[in-house]
């Protein structure tokens, strides 16, 4: 036992020592360089940290089975690990907060990085063995590697998590302005919101189980979820609409990062071909992570149209069941909410130009390529389902029974089947889905044009009121003033 504790202390000591050396070496080697070059290197290491975190989602993690008093696949789980749940929640913030505070000169994110993320990274190092118990658990569904590799991998990640906020603080000479009421207000209001946005997918079930709230279409939980999603879009727009461009752009980037890491946490349940990011909403996490930071307008126009429509369809007819806090339900809710919120906020906050008729051409071309890929790859993979042991349902055009549950009026299309050896096509059904989706997107395009008109009329009215107020004020200032002797 003493040997075991000593061994754990050695691992912790290595991480803290390596973090200290990394900070010292970085400061020494960049002491004669300007801050611009220093932050360039800091950005490179931040991207490395995010990449390490991204791939760690694909490694084994038995924590997904910490379910508080619920059944999963006929097995009852009653394990609770509150400390590990809270540690993971706080540590999870680093994946999105560190890129924001290092790529942007943002005091809020720098405060969160130094005073929230750094303490959680240090605590995660102290309780490193608590993590390793789950990372080495044979029941984890990710990729299993030898013990030394898992230790080395997570320790390397912790070194970066401990070092990057410290280096950022030193190089930017950042310190919390305790005399500023605005700084306190922003920090105290934004920090809980950041925690809620970046909650790990498995955390609700690890703390509360699946909950007694039933997750099904048009249940109370479903309706509340829809209302909250649209309320979030409205509140973000109202708060940031008159902020400067950098503030509006940064909130969009932060939402993109949150969506990206939320989606990829799916791989904690195992990495397989059916779970590749082929579904349209899954691809949205990658689309927006590319087109928003690099401001690719044509790609955004395509993603804006197809992903909002796809997310709305999924949210109206959700594929959820059982307790609301289950892993898959939380994943489904967070991912589709963000797939809708990100493009809507980007457009409302004027990060990209308004979509025009030409955007429909980009949508048609991009969606046609995507649909054709899904049709070909899905048909081939399902043709070899006996050999591979799995089937795929890319863009939901292969599982007719499931589709007819939601759209029974399409059941007639099942009569039209084309067999090409082991490969099966449903040409009428798949053509209806293709044309139907494009038609819905075109209707959504018309809706956006109506919304543009409403916004323009509101702004014109607001501008006229301001001009009228200025004229009245100007007249009053020119009026003669009477003096009483």
C-alpha positions as CSV (number, residue, x, y, z in Angstrom):
1,X,0.0,0.0,0.0
2,X,2.8,2.5,0.9
3,X,4.6,1.5,-2.3
4,X,1.4,2.1,-4.3
5,X,0.9,5.6,-2.7
6,X,4.5,6.4,-3.3
7,X,4.2,5.4,-6.9
8,X,1.2,7.7,-7.3
9,X,3.1,10.6,-5.7
10,X,5.8,10.0,-8.2
11,X,3.4,10.4,-11.1
12,X,2.0,13.6,-9.6
13,X,5.5,14.9,-8.9
14,X,6.5,14.2,-12.5
15,X,3.6,16.2,-13.8
16,X,4.1,19.2,-11.6
17,X,7.9,19.1,-12.2
18,X,7.4,18.8,-16.0
19,X,4.9,21.7,-15.9
20,X,7.3,23.9,-14.0
21,X,10.2,23.1,-16.4
22,X,8.0,23.7,-19.4
23,X,6.9,27.1,-18.1
24,X,10.6,28.1,-17.2
25,X,11.9,26.8,-20.6
26,X,9.2,28.6,-22.5
27,X,9.9,31.9,-20.7
28,X,13.6,31.5,-21.1
29,X,13.5,30.7,-24.8
30,X,11.1,33.5,-25.6
31,X,12.5,36.2,-23.2
32,X,14.0,38.1,-26.2
33,X,11.1,37.7,-28.5
34,X,8.1,39.9,-28.7
35,X,4.7,38.9,-27.4
36,X,3.4,38.2,-30.9
37,X,5.9,35.4,-31.5
38,X,5.5,34.1,-28.0
39,X,1.8,33.9,-28.4
40,X,2.3,32.2,-31.8
41,X,4.1,29.3,-30.0
42,X,1.5,29.4,-27.3
43,X,-1.2,29.0,-29.9
44,X,0.6,26.0,-31.4
45,X,0.8,24.3,-28.0
46,X,-2.9,25.1,-27.3
47,X,-3.9,23.4,-30.6
48,X,-1.7,20.4,-29.5
49,X,-3.5,20.3,-26.1
50,X,-6.9,20.4,-27.9
51,X,-5.8,17.6,-30.2
52,X,-4.6,15.5,-27.3
53,X,-8.0,16.0,-25.6
54,X,-9.8,15.2,-28.9
55,X,-8.1,11.9,-29.3
56,X,-8.5,11.0,-25.6
57,X,-12.2,10.7,-26.2
58,X,-11.5,7.7,-28.4
59,X,-9.5,5.9,-25.6
60,X,-11.0,3.6,-23.0
61,X,-12.9,5.3,-20.2
62,X,-14.9,3.2,-17.7
63,X,-16.4,6.4,-16.2
64,X,-19.4,6.1,-18.6
65,X,-20.6,3.3,-16.3
66,X,-20.8,5.5,-13.3
67,X,-24.6,5.6,-13.3
68,X,-26.5,6.7,-10.2
69,X,-29.1,4.0,-9.6
70,X,-30.3,3.1,-13.1
71,X,-30.5,0.2,-15.6
72,X,-28.6,0.1,-18.8
73,X,-29.0,-2.9,-21.2
74,X,-30.5,-4.9,-18.4
75,X,-27.7,-4.2,-15.9
76,X,-28.3,-2.1,-12.8
77,X,-25.6,0.5,-11.9
78,X,-25.6,2.3,-8.6
79,X,-22.1,3.6,-8.5
80,X,-21.6,7.3,-7.6
81,X,-18.3,9.2,-7.8
82,X,-19.1,12.9,-7.0
83,X,-15.4,14.0,-6.7
84,X,-14.5,12.6,-10.1
85,X,-17.7,14.0,-11.7
86,X,-16.9,17.6,-10.4
87,X,-13.2,17.2,-11.4
88,X,-14.1,16.2,-14.9
89,X,-16.6,19.0,-15.2
90,X,-14.1,21.7,-14.2
91,X,-11.3,20.1,-16.3
92,X,-13.5,20.0,-19.4
93,X,-13.6,23.8,-19.5
94,X,-10.0,23.9,-20.5
95,X,-10.7,22.5,-24.0
96,X,-12.7,25.6,-25.0
97,X,-11.5,28.3,-22.6
98,X,-7.8,27.9,-23.3
99,X,-8.1,28.5,-27.0
100,X,-10.3,31.5,-26.4
101,X,-7.9,33.2,-23.9
102,X,-4.8,32.5,-26.0
103,X,-6.1,33.2,-29.5
104,X,-8.0,36.3,-28.3
105,X,-7.2,39.1,-25.9
106,X,-10.3,38.5,-23.8
107,X,-10.1,39.3,-20.1
108,X,-13.1,37.2,-19.2
109,X,-11.7,34.0,-20.7
110,X,-8.3,34.8,-19.2
111,X,-9.8,35.1,-15.8
112,X,-11.6,31.8,-16.2
113,X,-8.5,30.1,-17.4
114,X,-6.3,31.4,-14.5
115,X,-8.8,31.2,-11.7
116,X,-11.0,28.3,-12.7
117,X,-9.3,26.0,-15.3
118,X,-5.8,26.1,-13.7
119,X,-7.1,25.1,-10.2
120,X,-9.1,22.2,-11.7
121,X,-6.1,21.1,-13.7
122,X,-3.9,21.1,-10.6
123,X,-6.6,19.2,-8.7
124,X,-6.9,16.7,-11.5
125,X,-3.1,16.2,-11.2
126,X,-3.4,15.6,-7.5
127,X,-6.2,13.1,-8.0
128,X,-4.6,11.6,-11.1
129,X,-5.1,8.0,-9.8
130,X,-8.8,8.6,-9.6
131,X,-8.8,9.2,-13.4
132,X,-6.5,6.3,-14.1
133,X,-8.9,3.9,-12.3
134,X,-11.4,4.6,-15.1
135,X,-8.9,4.9,-17.9
136,X,-7.5,1.5,-17.2
137,X,-10.9,-0.1,-16.6
138,X,-11.4,-3.1,-19.0
139,X,-15.1,-2.2,-19.3
140,X,-14.4,1.0,-21.1
141,X,-15.7,1.1,-24.7
142,X,-12.9,3.1,-26.3
143,X,-9.5,2.0,-27.6
144,X,-7.5,0.0,-25.0
145,X,-3.8,0.5,-24.8
146,X,-1.1,-0.7,-22.4
147,X,-1.0,0.9,-19.0
148,X,2.2,2.9,-19.4
149,X,0.8,4.5,-22.6
150,X,-2.4,5.6,-20.8
151,X,-0.4,7.1,-17.9
152,X,2.0,8.9,-20.2
153,X,-0.8,10.2,-22.5
154,X,-2.9,11.7,-19.7
155,X,0.2,13.0,-17.8
156,X,1.3,14.8,-21.0
157,X,-2.1,16.3,-21.3
158,X,-2.0,17.5,-17.7
159,X,1.4,19.1,-18.2
160,X,-0.1,21.2,-21.0
161,X,-3.3,22.0,-19.0
162,X,-1.2,23.2,-16.0
163,X,1.4,25.1,-18.0
164,X,-0.6,27.0,-20.7
165,X,-2.7,29.2,-18.4
166,X,0.5,30.1,-16.4
167,X,2.4,31.0,-19.5
168,X,-0.5,33.0,-20.8
169,X,-0.7,34.9,-17.5
170,X,3.0,35.7,-17.5
171,X,3.3,36.7,-21.1
172,X,0.2,38.9,-21.1
173,X,0.8,40.1,-17.5
174,X,-2.8,39.3,-16.8
175,X,-4.2,39.7,-13.3
176,X,-7.8,40.0,-12.1
177,X,-8.8,43.6,-11.7
178,X,-10.4,43.4,-8.3
179,X,-11.3,47.1,-8.3
180,X,-13.3,46.8,-11.5
181,X,-17.0,46.1,-10.8
182,X,-17.5,45.2,-14.5
183,X,-14.8,42.6,-14.3
184,X,-16.4,41.0,-11.3
185,X,-19.9,41.2,-12.9
186,X,-18.7,39.5,-16.1
187,X,-16.8,36.8,-14.3
188,X,-19.6,36.0,-11.8
189,X,-22.3,35.9,-14.4
190,X,-20.4,34.2,-17.3
191,X,-18.6,31.5,-15.3
192,X,-21.8,29.6,-14.3
193,X,-23.0,29.8,-17.9
194,X,-19.7,28.5,-19.2
195,X,-20.0,25.6,-16.8
196,X,-23.5,24.8,-18.0
197,X,-22.5,25.0,-21.7
198,X,-19.5,22.7,-21.2
199,X,-21.0,20.1,-19.0
200,X,-19.7,16.6,-20.0
201,X,-22.3,14.4,-21.6
202,X,-22.0,11.7,-19.0
203,X,-22.2,14.1,-15.9
204,X,-25.9,14.3,-15.4
205,X,-26.3,10.5,-15.3
206,X,-23.2,10.1,-13.1
207,X,-24.7,12.5,-10.5
208,X,-28.4,11.9,-10.8
209,X,-28.9,8.7,-12.8
210,X,-31.3,8.8,-15.8
211,X,-33.9,10.9,-13.8
212,X,-37.6,10.2,-13.7
213,X,-38.2,12.7,-16.5
214,X,-39.2,10.7,-19.5
215,X,-37.5,11.6,-22.8
216,X,-39.9,11.3,-25.7
217,X,-41.4,13.4,-28.4
218,X,-43.7,16.2,-27.2
219,X,-43.3,15.3,-23.6
220,X,-42.9,18.1,-21.1
221,X,-39.1,17.7,-21.1
222,X,-39.1,17.9,-24.9
223,X,-41.1,21.0,-25.0
224,X,-39.0,22.7,-22.3
225,X,-35.9,21.8,-24.3
226,X,-37.2,23.5,-27.5
227,X,-38.2,26.6,-25.6
228,X,-34.9,26.9,-23.8
229,X,-33.0,26.5,-27.1
230,X,-34.9,29.3,-28.8
231,X,-34.7,31.4,-25.7
232,X,-30.9,31.0,-25.7
233,X,-30.7,32.2,-29.3
234,X,-32.8,35.2,-28.5
235,X,-30.9,36.2,-25.3
236,X,-27.5,35.9,-27.0
237,X,-28.8,38.1,-29.9
238,X,-30.2,40.7,-27.5
239,X,-27.1,40.9,-25.4
240,X,-24.5,40.9,-28.2
241,X,-26.3,42.6,-31.1
242,X,-24.8,46.1,-30.4
243,X,-21.4,44.8,-29.2
244,X,-18.3,45.4,-31.3
245,X,-17.4,42.9,-34.0
246,X,-14.7,41.2,-32.0
247,X,-17.0,40.4,-29.1
248,X,-19.6,39.0,-31.4
249,X,-17.1,37.0,-33.3
250,X,-15.6,35.5,-30.2
251,X,-18.8,34.3,-28.8
252,X,-19.5,32.5,-32.1
253,X,-16.0,30.8,-32.0
254,X,-16.6,29.7,-28.4
255,X,-19.9,28.1,-29.3
256,X,-18.2,26.3,-32.2
257,X,-15.6,24.9,-29.8
258,X,-18.3,23.8,-27.4
259,X,-20.2,22.0,-30.3
260,X,-17.0,20.4,-31.5
261,X,-16.0,18.9,-28.2
262,X,-19.6,18.0,-27.3
263,X,-20.0,16.0,-30.5
264,X,-16.6,14.2,-30.2
265,X,-17.4,13.1,-26.6
266,X,-19.7,10.6,-28.4
267,X,-16.6,8.4,-29.0
268,X,-16.4,7.6,-25.3
269,X,-19.0,5.0,-26.1
270,X,-16.8,3.4,-28.7
271,X,-15.3,4.3,-32.1
272,X,-17.0,2.5,-35.0
273,X,-18.0,3.1,-38.6
274,X,-21.7,3.7,-37.8
275,X,-20.6,6.4,-35.4
276,X,-18.4,8.3,-37.9
277,X,-19.5,11.9,-38.4
278,X,-21.6,11.2,-41.5
279,X,-25.0,12.3,-40.3
280,X,-25.7,15.9,-41.3
281,X,-26.0,17.3,-37.8
282,X,-22.8,15.4,-36.8
283,X,-20.9,17.0,-39.7
284,X,-22.1,20.4,-38.5
285,X,-19.6,20.2,-35.6
286,X,-16.8,20.0,-38.2
287,X,-18.4,22.4,-40.8
288,X,-18.7,25.3,-38.3
289,X,-15.3,24.5,-36.7
290,X,-13.9,25.2,-40.2
291,X,-16.0,27.9,-41.8
292,X,-16.6,30.2,-38.8
293,X,-12.9,30.7,-37.6
294,X,-11.7,31.0,-41.3
295,X,-14.8,33.0,-42.4
296,X,-15.6,30.7,-45.4
297,X,-18.8,32.4,-46.5
298,X,-19.9,29.8,-49.2
299,X,-19.4,26.9,-46.8
300,X,-21.2,28.7,-44.1
301,X,-24.2,29.4,-46.4
302,X,-24.4,25.7,-47.1
303,X,-24.1,24.7,-43.5
304,X,-26.4,27.4,-42.3
305,X,-29.3,26.2,-44.5
306,X,-28.9,22.5,-44.3
307,X,-27.8,22.2,-40.6
308,X,-30.5,24.4,-39.2
309,X,-33.2,22.6,-41.2
310,X,-31.7,19.2,-40.2
311,X,-31.4,20.2,-36.5
312,X,-35.0,21.5,-36.5
313,X,-36.3,18.2,-38.0
314,X,-34.3,16.2,-35.4
315,X,-35.6,18.4,-32.6
316,X,-39.2,18.2,-33.7
317,X,-39.0,14.4,-34.1
318,X,-36.3,13.5,-31.5
319,X,-34.7,10.1,-31.4
320,X,-34.7,10.0,-27.5
321,X,-36.2,7.5,-25.0
322,X,-35.9,6.5,-21.4
323,X,-34.6,8.9,-18.7
324,X,-33.8,12.4,-19.8
325,X,-30.3,12.4,-18.3
326,X,-29.1,9.3,-20.1
327,X,-25.8,9.6,-22.0
328,X,-27.4,9.3,-25.5
329,X,-30.2,11.7,-24.6
330,X,-27.9,14.4,-23.2
331,X,-25.6,14.0,-26.3
332,X,-28.6,14.3,-28.6
333,X,-30.0,17.3,-26.8
334,X,-26.8,19.3,-26.5
335,X,-25.5,18.5,-30.0
336,X,-28.7,19.4,-31.9
337,X,-29.3,22.5,-29.8
338,X,-25.8,23.8,-30.6
339,X,-26.1,22.8,-34.3
340,X,-29.1,25.2,-34.4
341,X,-27.7,27.8,-32.1
342,X,-24.3,28.3,-33.7
343,X,-25.4,29.2,-37.3
344,X,-28.4,31.1,-36.0
345,X,-26.2,33.3,-33.7
346,X,-23.6,33.7,-36.4
347,X,-26.1,35.1,-38.8
348,X,-28.0,37.2,-36.3
349,X,-24.8,38.8,-35.0
350,X,-23.7,39.6,-38.6
351,X,-20.6,37.5,-38.6
352,X,-21.4,36.5,-42.2
353,X,-23.3,38.4,-44.9
354,X,-27.0,37.6,-45.4
355,X,-27.8,34.6,-47.4
356,X,-29.1,35.4,-50.9
357,X,-30.6,33.4,-53.8
358,X,-27.1,32.4,-54.8
359,X,-26.8,30.6,-51.5
360,X,-29.4,28.1,-52.7
361,X,-27.0,27.1,-55.4
362,X,-24.2,26.4,-52.9
363,X,-26.7,24.4,-50.8
364,X,-28.0,22.3,-53.7
365,X,-24.5,21.4,-54.9
366,X,-23.1,20.7,-51.4
367,X,-26.2,18.7,-50.3
368,X,-26.3,16.7,-53.6
369,X,-22.6,15.6,-53.1
370,X,-23.4,14.8,-49.4
371,X,-26.5,12.8,-50.3
372,X,-24.8,10.9,-53.1
373,X,-21.9,10.0,-50.7
374,X,-24.4,8.7,-48.1
375,X,-26.3,6.7,-50.7
376,X,-23.3,5.0,-52.1
377,X,-21.3,4.4,-48.9
378,X,-24.4,3.3,-47.0
379,X,-25.5,0.9,-49.7
380,X,-22.1,-0.7,-49.9
381,X,-21.6,-1.0,-46.1
382,X,-25.1,-2.5,-45.6
383,X,-24.4,-4.9,-48.4
384,X,-21.5,-6.3,-46.4
385,X,-23.4,-6.1,-43.1
386,X,-23.2,-9.9,-42.6
387,X,-19.4,-9.8,-42.8
388,X,-18.9,-6.6,-40.7
389,X,-21.6,-7.2,-38.2
390,X,-23.2,-3.7,-38.4
391,X,-25.6,-1.7,-40.5
392,X,-25.6,2.1,-41.1
393,X,-28.5,4.5,-41.6
394,X,-26.7,7.5,-43.1
395,X,-29.1,10.5,-43.5
396,X,-31.9,8.1,-42.4
397,X,-32.5,6.7,-45.9
398,X,-31.9,3.0,-45.2
399,X,-34.0,2.2,-42.1
400,X,-37.5,2.4,-43.6
401,X,-39.3,1.1,-40.6
402,X,-37.9,3.9,-38.4
403,X,-38.7,6.5,-41.1
404,X,-42.3,5.3,-41.5
405,X,-42.8,5.6,-37.7
406,X,-42.3,9.3,-38.1
407,X,-43.7,9.7,-41.7
408,X,-46.3,6.9,-42.2
409,X,-47.6,8.6,-45.4
410,X,-44.4,7.5,-47.1
411,X,-45.0,3.8,-46.5
412,X,-46.1,3.3,-50.1
413,X,-42.5,3.8,-51.3
414,X,-41.4,0.5,-49.7
415,X,-43.0,-1.3,-52.6
416,X,-40.3,0.1,-54.9
417,X,-37.1,-1.9,-54.2
418,X,-34.1,-2.4,-56.4
419,X,-31.8,-5.4,-55.7
420,X,-28.3,-5.3,-57.2
421,X,-26.8,-8.6,-55.9
422,X,-26.2,-8.1,-52.2
423,X,-26.9,-4.3,-52.5
424,X,-30.4,-2.9,-51.9
425,X,-31.8,0.5,-53.0
426,X,-35.1,2.1,-52.3
427,X,-35.2,4.6,-55.2
428,X,-38.6,6.1,-54.7
429,X,-38.2,6.6,-50.9
430,X,-34.7,7.9,-51.2
431,X,-35.7,10.3,-54.0
432,X,-38.5,11.6,-51.9
433,X,-36.2,12.3,-49.0
434,X,-33.7,14.0,-51.3
435,X,-36.3,16.3,-52.9
436,X,-38.3,16.8,-49.7
437,X,-35.3,18.0,-47.8
438,X,-34.3,20.4,-50.5
439,X,-37.9,21.7,-50.6
440,X,-37.9,22.3,-46.8
441,X,-34.6,24.1,-47.1
442,X,-36.1,26.4,-49.8
443,X,-39.0,27.1,-47.5
444,X,-36.6,27.9,-44.7
445,X,-34.7,30.3,-47.1
446,X,-38.0,32.2,-47.7
447,X,-38.5,32.4,-44.0
448,X,-35.1,33.9,-43.5
449,X,-35.9,36.6,-46.1
450,X,-39.1,37.4,-44.2
451,X,-37.0,37.7,-41.0
452,X,-34.5,40.0,-42.7
453,X,-37.4,42.3,-43.6
454,X,-38.7,42.3,-40.1
455,X,-35.3,43.1,-38.7
456,X,-34.8,45.9,-41.3
457,X,-38.2,47.4,-40.5
458,X,-37.4,47.4,-36.8
459,X,-34.0,49.0,-37.3
460,X,-35.5,51.6,-39.6
461,X,-38.1,52.5,-37.0
462,X,-35.5,52.6,-34.3
463,X,-33.3,54.9,-36.5
464,X,-36.2,57.2,-37.2
465,X,-37.0,57.5,-33.5
466,X,-33.4,58.3,-32.7
467,X,-33.3,61.0,-35.5
468,X,-36.5,62.5,-34.2
469,X,-35.2,62.6,-30.6
470,X,-32.0,64.3,-31.8
471,X,-34.0,66.9,-33.7
472,X,-36.2,67.7,-30.7
473,X,-33.1,67.9,-28.5
474,X,-31.4,70.2,-31.0
475,X,-34.4,72.6,-31.1
476,X,-34.5,72.8,-27.4
477,X,-30.9,73.6,-27.1
478,X,-31.3,76.5,-29.6
479,X,-34.4,78.0,-27.8
480,X,-33.7,81.4,-26.1
481,X,-33.2,81.3,-22.4
482,X,-35.1,83.8,-20.2
483,X,-33.2,85.4,-17.3
484,X,-34.9,86.8,-14.3
485,X,-33.2,90.0,-13.0
